[in-house]
Amino acid sequence: MDLQKLMEQAQKMQEELGVMEQELGETVYIGRSGGNEGVTVKINGRNEAQEIVIPKEIVENDDDREMLQDLILIAFNDAVSHASEDRESRLGAATAGLKIPGM
């Protein structure tokens, strides 16, 4: 087994994963509830909310609707942040002492 070739393959895989992670992070995903007339949520591949749309039919007052959209957006991103911190903390504890490239 050629150790140099193995290291080159690992480096190439790490670069490809970095590109893929970047592409996924920039991808926008759309979720809907209530069909075309319902609430729409747009997130990126890093699970960060980009936009939340609540139709006028659900909340008629524009000021209330915009405030509700903003509050949901902030709460969603806060929850994702807490989940990420917990995940990193748990994985960090599980891999303590291991020297794994890219982790």
SULNOR-V294900 format. One record per helix or strand of 2 or more residues. SS is the DSSP state (~ for helix, > for strand). FROM is the first residue (numbers start at 1). TO is the last residue. If there is no record, write none. Layout:
BEGIN
((SS | FROM | TO) (SS | FROM | TO))
END
This chain:
BEGIN
((~ | 3 | 26) (> | 28 | 33) (~ | 35 | 37) (> | 39 | 44) (> | 49 | 53) (~ | 62 | 94))
END
